[in-house]
Amino acid sequence: MKQYFIIDFDSTFTQVEALDELARISLKNHPDKEKIYKQIENLTNLAMEGKLSFSQSLAARVKLLSANKSDLEKLVKHLKKKVSTSFSRNKAFFKKHADDILIVSGGFKEFITPVVSHYHIKKENIYANTFLFNNADEIVGYDSENPLSQEGGKVTLLNMLQLEGDIYGIGDGHSDFQLKESGVIKKFFAFTENIERKAVAEKADHVTPSFDEFLYVSDLPQAISYPKNRILCLVVGKVSDESIALLKKDGFSIRHKEAFEQKYVKDVGMLLLADGETIASEQLKEAIKLKTIGYLGNAKNKIDALICTQMGIVLFDDAKNTASNKTFIPKRMADFINKGTTHMSSNFPNLQLPRIDHAHRLIHIHQNVPGIMAQVNKILARHQVNIVAQFLMTNAQIGYVITDINAQYDKALLKDLKKIENTLKFRVLY
């Protein structure tokens, strides 16, 4: 059965609402600009939450804009820098599925087409409104005959297209949910990477905090092996907002608690601790999913580094206790999750790695016993996998192997690598 993917533009493909951004450009010198910005923003939210008809909201917003073609050119440059992070890193997916992806938006082709075209989306697969201009190139309205300018327009359009196959919708607003409500799509994914509208999320088949999550649950090819929003990052103690913001921006699922509660022990993937906090050795031994610990101070006598090493947990701490540097440790943690870099770790061989495109990175952490590298390469050879690059470093306790391989491989390969005796941790990075 053929699959189609219907993707919204504003606050989904891009991080922002384009008409709101256009208002900020066109009204830059207007004496009442803040008041008008707020009006436009409120009209946007009312429509997205289903509290005002889309046609009423659109007409009122366009009337307030006072924009021209020159403003649109500035907007396009701005929007190209505001593509949602998880969409941007999955550009290969859009290229591979160019025939199956449709952008369906209540926004306008004049700014949507030049942005999404860089992602291999065909112009004939972009459905949106169009502006009307006067002789001075000023926006004076829009084509009101376009179904996407009207309430329920996305449903009307999909019914007109009569696509045959399984259709999946991805968006953040009420008009996106209407596709599911009307029965024209199989499944609706509420996209919350940029904004979560609770009234929409509550009705969705699945809430997807990133495009990676959508690809993962749909068993589709993705740029990273496991969505970062599924990695629980527990922050414990008095940690600054700046430290937390860095990890949150990277897409990890953040929980900030006063203490390391037992209920999180078996699920936590990352742990950021304020100076003075401690972890019991028994908790460390039970934290089977824990990949890295960041300690905002000197971790000596606070965390058992030997147990961390034996569990394959990478520990980063600030031995000099430079409290003014609030992002140093969180950044080390993120770099390990994103690239496998252990540079400046307290307990692991220090490995600083480049990212290699068009390859998958395998991380194998094992007890430092003879013959592991030979077993890894023997398994890769048996599965006829081409090694693009390989890195190995060891210390007295562990060996740390990074292998970049061609993107095409049998998933049985991963199972075989996990089964190697003396393996502590194994994962596919991207």
C-alpha positions as CSV (number, residue, x, y, z in Angstrom):
1,M,0.0,0.0,0.0
2,K,1.5,3.4,-1.1
3,Q,2.1,5.8,1.8
4,Y,1.6,9.6,1.7
5,F,2.9,12.1,4.3
6,I,0.9,15.3,4.7
7,I,3.0,17.9,6.5
8,D,2.0,21.3,7.8
9,F,4.4,24.3,7.4
10,D,4.0,26.9,10.2
11,S,5.3,25.7,13.6
12,T,5.9,22.3,12.1
13,F,8.3,22.4,9.1
14,T,9.5,25.7,10.5
15,Q,9.9,26.7,14.1
16,V,7.7,29.8,13.7
17,E,4.4,31.1,12.4
18,A,5.4,32.8,9.1
19,L,2.6,35.5,9.1
20,D,3.6,36.5,12.6
21,E,7.2,36.8,11.4
22,L,6.2,38.8,8.3
23,A,4.3,41.2,10.6
24,R,7.5,41.8,12.5
25,I,9.3,42.6,9.3
26,S,6.7,44.8,7.6
27,L,5.6,46.7,10.8
28,K,9.1,47.3,12.1
29,N,8.8,51.1,12.0
30,H,5.0,51.2,12.8
31,P,4.3,53.2,16.0
32,D,1.7,50.6,17.2
33,K,3.8,47.6,16.1
34,E,3.7,45.8,19.5
35,K,-0.1,46.1,19.7
36,I,-0.5,44.8,16.2
37,Y,2.0,41.9,16.7
38,K,-0.1,40.8,19.7
39,Q,-3.3,41.0,17.7
40,I,-1.9,38.8,14.9
41,E,-0.4,36.3,17.4
42,N,-3.7,36.0,19.2
43,L,-5.6,35.4,15.9
44,T,-3.1,32.7,15.0
45,N,-3.5,30.9,18.3
46,L,-7.3,31.1,18.3
47,A,-7.4,29.4,14.8
48,M,-4.8,26.8,15.7
49,E,-6.7,25.8,18.8
50,G,-10.0,25.7,17.0
51,K,-11.5,28.6,18.8
52,L,-11.9,30.8,15.7
53,S,-12.6,29.7,12.1
54,F,-9.5,29.7,10.0
55,S,-11.0,31.9,7.3
56,Q,-11.8,34.6,9.9
57,S,-8.4,34.4,11.4
58,L,-6.6,34.5,8.0
59,A,-8.6,37.5,6.7
60,A,-7.9,39.5,9.9
61,R,-4.2,38.7,10.0
62,V,-3.6,39.6,6.3
63,K,-5.4,42.9,6.8
64,L,-3.1,43.8,9.6
65,L,0.2,43.0,7.8
66,S,0.9,46.1,5.6
67,A,3.5,44.0,3.7
68,N,5.0,44.0,0.2
69,K,7.1,41.7,-2.0
70,S,10.3,43.2,-0.5
71,D,9.2,42.1,3.0
72,L,8.5,38.6,1.6
73,E,12.0,38.3,0.3
74,K,13.3,39.2,3.8
75,L,10.9,36.7,5.3
76,V,12.1,33.8,3.1
77,K,15.7,34.4,4.2
78,H,14.6,34.4,7.8
79,L,12.5,31.2,7.4
80,K,15.4,29.3,5.8
81,K,17.2,29.6,9.1
82,K,14.2,28.6,11.1
83,V,13.5,25.1,9.7
84,S,12.7,22.7,12.6
85,T,15.9,21.0,13.7
86,S,14.6,17.4,13.4
87,F,13.4,18.2,9.8
88,S,16.7,19.7,8.9
89,R,18.7,16.6,9.9
90,N,16.4,14.3,8.0
91,K,16.9,15.9,4.6
92,A,17.8,12.5,3.1
93,F,14.3,11.2,4.0
94,F,12.7,14.0,2.0
95,K,14.9,13.3,-1.0
96,K,14.1,9.6,-0.9
97,H,10.3,10.1,-0.5
98,A,9.9,13.2,-2.7
99,D,7.0,11.6,-4.6
100,D,5.1,10.8,-1.3
101,I,5.4,14.1,0.6
102,L,2.9,16.9,0.4
103,I,3.1,20.2,2.1
104,V,-0.5,21.3,2.9
105,S,-0.7,24.6,4.7
106,G,-2.9,27.6,5.3
107,G,0.2,29.7,4.8
108,F,1.3,31.1,1.4
109,K,3.2,29.7,-1.5
110,E,5.2,32.9,-1.9
111,F,7.2,32.0,1.3
112,I,6.7,28.3,1.6
113,T,7.9,27.1,-1.9
114,P,11.4,28.7,-1.7
115,V,11.9,27.2,1.8
116,V,10.8,23.6,1.3
117,S,12.2,23.3,-2.2
118,H,15.7,23.0,-0.7
119,Y,14.4,19.7,0.9
120,H,13.6,18.1,-2.5
121,I,9.9,18.7,-2.1
122,K,8.3,19.0,-5.5
123,K,6.5,22.3,-6.4
124,E,3.4,20.4,-7.6
125,N,3.2,18.8,-4.1
126,I,3.0,22.2,-2.3
127,Y,-0.5,23.2,-1.5
128,A,-1.0,26.6,0.1
129,N,-2.7,30.0,-0.4
130,T,-1.5,32.8,-2.7
131,F,-1.3,36.5,-2.1
132,L,-2.9,39.2,-4.3
133,F,-0.8,42.3,-5.0
134,N,-1.5,45.8,-6.3
135,N,0.7,47.7,-8.8
136,A,3.0,48.8,-6.0
137,D,3.7,45.2,-5.1
138,E,1.8,45.6,-1.8
139,I,-0.2,42.7,-0.4
140,V,-3.9,43.6,-0.7
141,G,-5.4,40.2,-0.1
142,Y,-5.4,36.6,-1.2
143,D,-7.2,34.2,-3.5
144,S,-10.4,33.5,-1.5
145,E,-11.4,30.8,-3.9
146,N,-8.6,28.6,-2.8
147,P,-10.1,26.0,-0.4
148,L,-7.1,26.4,1.9
149,S,-8.2,29.9,2.7
150,Q,-11.5,28.6,4.1
151,E,-12.5,26.7,7.3
152,G,-11.9,23.0,6.8
153,G,-9.8,23.7,3.8
154,K,-7.3,20.9,4.3
155,V,-10.1,18.3,4.4
156,T,-11.6,19.8,1.2
157,L,-8.3,19.7,-0.6
158,L,-7.5,16.1,0.4
159,N,-11.0,15.0,-0.7
160,M,-10.3,16.7,-4.1
161,L,-6.9,15.0,-4.5
162,Q,-8.3,11.5,-3.9
163,L,-5.0,10.0,-3.0
164,E,-5.0,6.2,-2.9
165,G,-3.0,4.6,-0.1
166,D,-2.3,5.2,3.6
167,I,-2.1,8.9,4.4
168,Y,-0.4,10.2,7.5
169,G,-0.8,13.8,8.8
170,I,1.8,15.7,10.7
171,G,1.0,19.2,12.2
172,D,0.5,21.3,15.3
173,G,-2.9,22.8,14.7
174,H,-6.6,22.2,14.7
175,S,-6.8,22.2,10.9
176,D,-4.4,19.3,10.9
177,F,-6.4,17.3,13.4
178,Q,-9.5,17.9,11.2
179,L,-7.9,15.6,8.6
180,K,-8.1,12.7,11.1
181,E,-11.5,13.8,12.4
182,S,-13.0,13.7,8.9
183,G,-11.5,10.3,8.1
184,V,-9.4,11.3,5.1
185,I,-6.1,10.3,6.8
186,K,-5.1,7.1,8.6
187,K,-3.2,8.6,11.5
188,F,-2.6,12.1,12.9
189,F,0.7,13.0,14.6
190,A,0.6,16.1,16.7
191,F,4.0,17.8,16.2
192,T,5.2,19.5,19.4
193,E,8.9,20.3,18.8
194,N,8.1,24.0,18.6
195,I,4.8,24.4,20.4
196,E,2.4,22.1,22.1
197,R,-1.3,23.0,21.7
198,K,-2.9,20.8,24.3
199,A,-6.3,20.8,22.7
200,V,-4.7,19.3,19.6
201,A,-2.3,16.9,21.3
202,E,-5.1,15.4,23.4
203,K,-6.9,14.3,20.2
204,A,-3.8,13.0,18.3
205,D,-3.1,9.4,17.5
206,H,0.5,10.0,18.6
207,V,2.3,13.1,20.0
208,T,5.6,13.4,18.2
209,P,8.1,15.8,19.9
210,S,10.3,15.6,16.8
211,F,10.3,14.3,13.2
212,D,12.8,11.7,14.4
213,E,10.1,10.3,16.7
214,F,7.6,10.1,13.8
215,L,10.1,8.2,11.6
216,Y,11.0,5.9,14.5
217,V,7.5,4.8,15.4
218,S,6.6,4.5,11.7
219,D,9.6,2.3,11.0
220,L,11.0,4.7,8.4
221,P,14.6,5.6,7.6
222,Q,16.0,8.2,9.9
223,A,19.1,10.3,10.5
224,I,19.6,9.1,14.1
225,S,19.0,5.6,15.4
226,Y,16.9,6.6,18.4
227,P,14.9,9.8,19.0
228,K,16.6,12.0,21.6
229,N,13.2,12.9,23.0
230,R,13.0,9.3,24.2
231,I,16.3,9.7,26.2
232,L,15.4,10.6,29.8
233,C,17.7,13.3,31.1
234,L,17.3,13.6,34.8
235,V,18.6,16.9,36.4
236,V,19.1,16.7,40.2
237,G,19.6,19.5,42.6
238,K,20.2,23.3,42.2
239,V,21.2,23.3,38.5
240,S,21.1,26.6,36.6
241,D,18.5,27.3,33.9
242,E,21.4,27.8,31.4
243,S,22.7,24.3,32.0
244,I,19.3,22.8,31.6
245,A,18.4,24.9,28.5
246,L,21.4,23.5,26.6
247,L,20.2,19.9,26.9
248,K,16.6,20.8,26.4
249,K,17.4,22.6,23.2
250,D,19.2,19.5,22.0
251,G,15.9,17.6,22.3
252,F,16.4,15.4,25.3
253,S,13.4,14.7,27.6
254,I,14.2,16.7,30.8
255,R,13.0,16.0,34.3
256,H,14.3,18.3,37.1
257,K,14.1,16.9,40.6
258,E,15.4,17.8,44.0
259,A,16.8,14.2,44.5
260,F,17.5,11.1,42.4
261,E,14.2,9.3,43.0
262,Q,14.3,5.6,42.9
263,K,11.5,5.4,40.3
264,Y,13.8,6.9,37.6
265,V,16.8,4.6,38.2
266,K,16.0,2.0,35.6
267,D,14.9,4.4,32.9
268,V,17.3,7.3,33.1
269,G,19.7,7.7,30.1
270,M,21.5,10.9,31.2
271,L,22.1,12.3,34.6
272,L,23.2,15.9,35.4
273,L,23.9,16.6,39.1
274,A,24.4,19.8,41.0
275,D,27.6,20.2,43.0
276,G,27.1,18.4,46.4
277,E,24.7,15.8,45.2
278,T,25.6,12.1,45.5
279,I,24.5,8.8,44.0
280,A,24.5,5.5,46.0
281,S,26.5,2.7,44.5
282,E,23.5,0.4,44.4
283,Q,21.6,3.0,42.4
284,L,24.4,3.2,39.8
285,K,24.4,-0.6,39.5
286,E,20.7,-0.6,38.8
287,A,20.8,2.2,36.2
288,I,21.0,-0.1,33.2
289,K,20.1,2.5,30.6
290,L,22.4,5.2,32.0
291,K,24.9,6.3,29.3
292,T,26.5,9.4,30.8
293,I,26.7,11.4,34.0
294,G,27.6,15.1,34.3
295,Y,28.7,16.5,37.6
296,L,28.7,20.3,38.1
297,G,31.7,20.2,40.5
298,N,34.3,17.7,41.6
299,A,32.7,14.2,41.6
300,K,35.4,12.7,43.8
301,N,33.8,10.9,46.8
302,K,30.4,11.8,45.4
303,I,30.2,9.2,42.6
304,D,31.9,5.9,42.4
305,A,33.9,6.3,39.1
306,L,34.9,2.6,39.1
307,I,31.3,1.4,39.1
308,C,30.6,3.9,36.3
309,T,33.4,2.4,34.3
310,Q,32.3,-1.1,34.9
311,M,28.8,-0.2,33.8
312,G,30.0,1.6,30.7
313,I,28.8,5.0,32.0
314,V,30.8,8.0,30.8
315,L,31.5,10.5,33.6
316,F,32.2,14.1,33.1
317,D,32.9,16.4,36.0
318,D,34.4,19.8,36.8
319,A,37.4,18.9,39.0
320,K,38.4,22.6,39.3
321,N,34.9,23.5,40.3
322,T,34.6,26.5,37.9
323,A,31.0,27.3,38.8
324,S,30.9,30.2,36.3
325,N,31.0,27.7,33.4
326,K,27.4,26.5,33.4
327,T,27.4,24.9,29.9
328,F,30.7,23.0,29.8
329,I,29.6,19.8,31.4
330,P,26.1,19.6,29.7
331,K,27.9,20.2,26.4
332,R,30.3,17.3,27.0
333,M,27.3,15.0,27.8
334,A,25.4,16.1,24.6
335,D,28.6,15.6,22.5
336,F,28.9,12.0,23.8
337,I,25.3,11.2,23.0
338,N,25.4,12.9,19.6
339,K,28.9,12.0,18.4
340,G,30.4,9.5,20.8
341,T,33.0,12.0,21.9
342,T,34.5,11.2,25.4
343,H,37.0,14.1,25.3
344,M,37.7,15.3,28.9
345,S,35.8,12.4,30.5
346,S,37.0,11.5,34.0
347,N,36.8,7.7,33.6
348,F,36.9,6.8,29.9
349,P,39.6,6.8,27.2
350,N,39.5,10.3,25.7
351,L,38.3,10.2,22.1
352,Q,37.4,13.2,20.1
353,L,35.5,12.3,16.9
354,P,34.5,14.0,13.7
355,R,31.0,13.3,12.4
356,I,30.9,11.3,9.1
357,D,28.0,11.8,6.8
358,H,26.2,9.0,4.9
359,A,27.4,6.4,7.5
360,H,26.1,4.8,10.7
361,R,28.2,5.1,13.9
362,L,28.4,2.0,16.1
363,I,29.6,2.4,19.7
364,H,30.9,-0.7,21.5
365,I,32.0,-0.5,25.1
366,H,33.6,-3.6,26.6
367,Q,35.8,-4.9,29.3
368,N,39.5,-4.6,28.3
369,V,40.2,-8.2,27.5
370,P,42.2,-9.5,24.5
371,G,40.4,-10.3,21.2
372,I,37.3,-8.0,21.3
373,M,38.4,-5.9,18.3
374,A,39.0,-9.0,16.3
375,Q,35.5,-10.3,17.1
376,V,33.9,-7.0,16.2
377,N,35.6,-7.0,12.8
378,K,34.9,-10.7,12.2
379,I,31.2,-10.0,12.6
380,L,31.3,-7.0,10.3
381,A,33.1,-9.1,7.7
382,R,30.6,-11.9,8.0
383,H,27.8,-9.4,7.4
384,Q,29.7,-8.0,4.4
385,V,29.7,-4.5,6.0
386,N,32.1,-1.9,4.6
387,I,34.0,0.0,7.4
388,V,34.3,3.7,6.6
389,A,36.3,4.6,9.7
390,Q,37.3,2.9,13.0
391,F,38.6,4.2,16.3
392,L,39.8,2.3,19.4
393,M,41.1,3.5,22.7
394,T,41.5,1.6,26.0
395,N,42.4,2.1,29.6
396,A,43.1,-0.5,32.3
397,Q,39.4,-1.4,32.7
398,I,37.6,-0.9,29.3
399,G,37.9,-0.7,25.6
400,Y,36.0,1.9,23.6
401,V,35.5,1.1,19.9
402,I,33.8,3.5,17.4
403,T,33.1,2.0,14.0
404,D,31.5,4.0,11.1
405,I,30.0,1.8,8.5
406,N,28.0,2.1,5.3
407,A,24.4,3.0,5.9
408,Q,23.1,-0.3,4.4
409,Y,23.3,-3.3,6.7
410,D,21.2,-6.1,8.1
411,K,19.8,-5.5,11.5
412,A,21.0,-8.9,12.6
413,L,24.4,-7.3,12.6
414,L,23.5,-5.3,15.6
415,K,22.2,-8.3,17.6
416,D,25.5,-10.1,16.9
417,L,27.6,-7.2,18.1
418,K,25.6,-7.0,21.3
419,K,26.2,-10.7,22.0
420,I,30.0,-10.4,22.1
421,E,31.2,-11.6,25.4
422,N,32.4,-8.9,27.8
423,T,30.2,-6.2,26.1
424,L,29.2,-3.5,28.6
425,K,27.1,-1.3,26.3
426,F,26.4,-1.1,22.6
427,R,24.3,1.4,20.6
428,V,23.9,2.8,17.1
429,L,24.6,6.5,17.3
430,Y,23.1,7.7,13.9
